[in-house]
Amino acid sequence: MRAYISVDLEGVNGILHSSQTQPNEPGYGRALELMHEETNAVIEGLLAGGVDDILVNDSHWDMRNLHIEKLHQHHGVAVRSGWQKPFSMVSGIDPADFAVFVGYHARAGHATGVLSHTYRAQIFFEVKLNGQPVGETGLNAALAGHFGVPVALVTGDDCVCEEARTLLGNIVTAQVKTAVSRYAAVFNPHQENLKLLKKKAQEAASNKAHWQLFQAKGGAAEIEITFFDPSMADAAELIPQVKRLSARTVSLHGDDYASNFRLMLAVGALGASRRDPYFS
């Protein structure tokens, strides 16, 4: 049985500020230690649940955070690292039996989710899928579903766990911290968290009843993006498949969901090129 793990950082226990999530900033080294330990706990749980082949996709920032020598040394564990990767946080998901999202966070605009954002924190103000506001959990689950891969487990704060259950249904979640505000949280005891993650990962691997195949309605599915700045929408609408809806909002129209997802990544890169470091 093959499992796919997409690992982000903002949803890891002990993380609550952006300075912990970026290279060369205070706290980043410690954050990576916590990231590795939570990932290893999930890997151990999956192995105990009968999984023998695991692909770990480093899904945070420049996607060069995970060190292979610090991950569980089972012969079936491999790491997909580096940027740029096709499909970004969900690169290499096909043909897994199921997916696990580790260290995830709430969508952009959530009232209290720790470090909430959706893909481009300073570019995307809000992202909607078929009219419904979604975060990385929803966008990535829909891409997994496009390839026929269900999501079995989501880990992070209470907000992203609730977001996952609301969107995906009866899915296994592991809450590792409780959000107070975007930059504040209550942290659970570290060792208890690791035990919880291992237990939940084993449960997810062992019980297919909780695997949720999330497929966006309508095949191609509409992705609507609202930017922080109108100039970002100016850049985005240079792409023929992008329709301008308002000063800051565009709609993406690809042939299928995978095409639309890649359009979203391209639009994010174009929007970032228009970010003004002086007038923001």
N, C-alpha and C positions, 0 to 999 in steps of 0.2 A: 504494500500500500504506500502510495506517495503523497506526502503532504507538502504544501507550499506555505511558507511563512513570509509575510511582509512586515518588516520591523521599522517602526517610526520611533521617535525619541520623546516628543512632548508628553505622551501619555504614560511614560515610565514613572514609577513611584520615586519621589525625591526631586522631581523636576517641576519647576513652577515659574521660571523666568527665562526670557529669550537668551540671556547671556550664557545660560547653561547649554544651549543647543547649537552654538556656532563655534567652529574651530578658532583657537587663539583668544577665546573669551574666558573670563573667570568661571570656573565650575565645569567647563566642558570635559576635562579629563575624568573627573569624578562621575559625571553624567554617563560617559561611555562605560565605566565600570558597572554602573547600575543597569545600563542597556544590555551589556553582555550577560549579566547574571539573570535578568528576567528572560532573555532569549534562551539561555541554557536550561532554565527551569521548564520552559515550554517544550523544548526539544526532548528533555528527559521524560516529560509526561506523554508526549507523542510516541516515543519509543516504547514506553510501558504499555501504551494502548494498541500496540501491534503495528505501528508504522516502521518501515525499514528503509525508506528513501525520503530525504527531506532536503528541499531547496530553500535556502534562506535568502531573501532579497533585501539587501540594505536599502531602505526607503527614505532615509532622512538626509536633508540638505544636499551635499554633493555626493551622497551615497557611497562614501568611503570611510564609514565610521566603524564597521565591524572588522575585527582582526581574526582571521581564521584560526590562529594558534590559541585564541582565548575562548573559542567556541567548543562545544562538546565534540570529542574526537572520535565519535562513531564513524565508521567507514562510509556510511550512507548519507552523511551531512555535507552539503556543498553550499558555497556562498556566491551569490551574484552581486557583484560590486561595481561601483563606478558610474559616472555620468558622461555621456548621455546614453540612456537605455531606452529601447522601444517600450512604450507603455509605462515608463517611469516606475511608480510604486508597485505596479502589478506586472512588471517585466518577467517573462519566463513562466507565467502561471500555467500555460497549456503544455502538457496534459496531466495536471495534478488531479488526485481523487478529491481533495478538498483543500480549502485555504484557511489560514489563520492570520488575523491581523493583531499584531503585538505593539503596545505602546502608542495606540491611536488616541486621537483627541477629538473634541466636539467641532462641529461645523462653524464656519465664519458667521458671526452674528449671534452666537449662542449667548444667553444672558450671563452665565457663570462659568462655562467650560474653561478649564485651565489651558492657556495658550491656544485658544480656539482660532482656527483659520481654515481655509480650504485651498490647498495647493500653494497659491501665491499670496502670502500673508499681507504684503503691502501693495498688491495689485488687484486681487479679486475681493471686492466688498461683499458679494453674495453670488452663489452659484445655485441654479435650479435645474432639476432634471424633470422634464415633463411637468413643469410648473411648481414642483415641490422643492423647497430649499433643502440642499443636501451638503454633506461634507465629504471628506476623503473616504469615509466608510461607505457611503452610498455610491459614489462614483466608481470606487474600486470594486465593490461588490457587483455592480452592474457589468463591469468589464469581465470579471470572473465568470459571471453568469452568461455572458456572450460566448465564452469558450466552454460553457457547460460545466463549470466548476462551482460547487456550492461553498458557502462560507460556514465554518464549523465553530469558530471561536473568535471573539473580539475582546481585547484587554485594554484597560486605560482607566480614566476616572469615571465617576458615577454618571456624568453627563453623556459621555460617548457610549457607555454601556446601555443607557436608556435609549439613546438615539439608534443604536444597532437593533435593539429589541423592537422598537416602534416601527422601524423601516423593514427589517428582515423577518420578524416574527420570533418564534420560539427557538432562539439561538443561545448557545452557551456563552456567557460573559464572565470576565474576571475583573472585579473592581479593585484596583490597587491603591487608590487614593480618592478622597472626597473633595470636590471643588468648593471653594469659598467664593472666589472671584477669578477673573482671568489670570491674575498673578498671585493667587493665594490658594492654599490647599491644606487639608489635614492628611498627613501621611500615615499609612499603616506600618506596623513593625516590619522591618525588611525581611527577616527570616520567615515570618508568617506569610508574607506575600509570596515568597518563592515556593512555599509549600502549596499555597492556594493555586498558583499558576500551574504547577506540576499536576495537581489534582484535576483542575479544570481541563487541561490539555489532554490528559488521559481520558477523561469523561467525553470530551468532544470527539476524540478519535474512535472511541469504543461504541458510540451511540449515534448511528446515522439518522435517527429520528430528529435530531437537532440540527442536521445539516440543512442550510437554507440556500436554495438556488434562486438568486434574485436577478431577474431579467427585465430590463426596461421595456415598457409597453411600446408597441409600435415599431419594433425593429431598430430603426436608426435612432430614435429618441431625440428629443430636442434638449440641448444644453443651452441654458440662458445664463449669461455672465454680466454682472454689474461691476464696473470698475470703480476705483477710488477717484479717478481723474478722467475727464472727457477726452484728453489727448491720447489716453490708452485705448479708448474705443476708436479714435481716429486711426490709430495704427492697425488695430484688429480688422477693421472693415476693408483694408487693402486686400484681404483674402477674399476671393469671389464667393466662397461658401459661407461667408459671414454676413449676416443681415443686421443693419443698425436699427435698433428699436427706439432708442432715446439718446439723450446726451451721453449717458454713461453705460448703457445696456446694449448688448448684442446677442444675437441668436445664431447658433451654429447648425449647419445643415449638411451632414455627411451622408454617405450611402448606407452606412450601418453604424452601430454604436461604437465599434472599434475605430472607425474613421472619425466619428465625432469626438471621441476621446483624444485622438491624436491632434485633431484641430484645436481642442482645448489647450493642449500642451503648447502648440505653436502660438496660439493667441496669447497665452501667458508670457511667452518669451518676447513677443512683440510689445505687449503692454509694459513689460519690465524695461524695454529700451526707451520708453517715454517717461520713466520715473524721474522727476526733477529733484535733485539732491538739495536744491536751495529754496524751492518754493513748494513746500509740502508740510 
